[in-house]
Amino acid sequence: MEQWRIYTGKGEPHDGIQHLPPPPPWRAFSGHIIDALPHEQEDDFMKRMLARGESFQASEEVVELVNAALYLRRPLLISGKPGYGKSSLAYAIARELKLGPVLRWSITTRTTLADGLYYYDAIARLQDTAYKKDITSDSTPPDIGEYIRLGPLGAALLPTKIPQVLLIDEIDKGDIDLPNDLLHIFEEGEFDIPELVRLAQHQKSVQIYYGRNSIAKVPIDDGHIRCSAFPLIVMTSNDEREFPPAFLRRCLRLTIKEPTKDELINIVEAHLGAEAASQAKEIIDDFINKRQSGELATDQLLNAVYLASRGFDTRDKKDIFQAVLRHLTS
């Protein structure tokens, strides 16, 4: 292994992140490191997601770009057709470098920057205040920290000793203004929670919830969050739109190409075992031939090989295999 590589792409968990050199001067951040993060997200779902990373097959180009992103503390924008493992890369990195649970932010046409940073339930606080007054005649508002929850981007920017992994999935589906809205966050690694800033003179530190579904809290001082180790941000795009140059300038860009036959064999072996891979050569050849006339995803191949390994004979079940390997655009 070349000594400069922190992420090797081999999948075996290790402590290489401890040897990550200091950032470039223009990418250094000074957030006061908090003691520890809650890891309650490591539930069965998250364990399954991390298992996706175990079977991810990283090319030489992928390994080099991931390491460049780690060294430069820059987001990684990964484009390519659906089903090529773009999202799985985030879990592969988190698993190999032992960076903890992946924070996932799935983008839709209605997503705004605020959705990724935090959520404040002001209505619930007002209702609880009114209820408290009716019961006790005390109109003092309840602790505001009970009504604020960090979003995945906000949680990723908490000041930690080692970077967290944030997956921003399908960013090309977002509102046209979202990439530009992210520029300041990517450049400065910090943001304010105005509701807490207004309280800072009277209450310096407030405990708020770590995530949307979390029961654990983290301390926020002066209503401000500034990272210490810039998170490893993996953004995926299906090339459904173009991004502004100012946004692209702040990212490292990687295009996931169609896997070759040898790479497909390795992918099948990683997911289903050597025996399944050795028996799947005909299916792989059919997949490659069909791919030339239309778009197919690698997970469609895995579905077909899995069925074959469970006794679905390709000669007798051609209708099933045609459905499994149907072109995505047909």
Summary of the structure (lengths in Angstrom):
residues: 330
radius of gyration: 22.9
end to end distance: 43.9
largest distance: 77.5
contacts: 996
relative contact order: 0.15
helix: 43%
strand: 14%
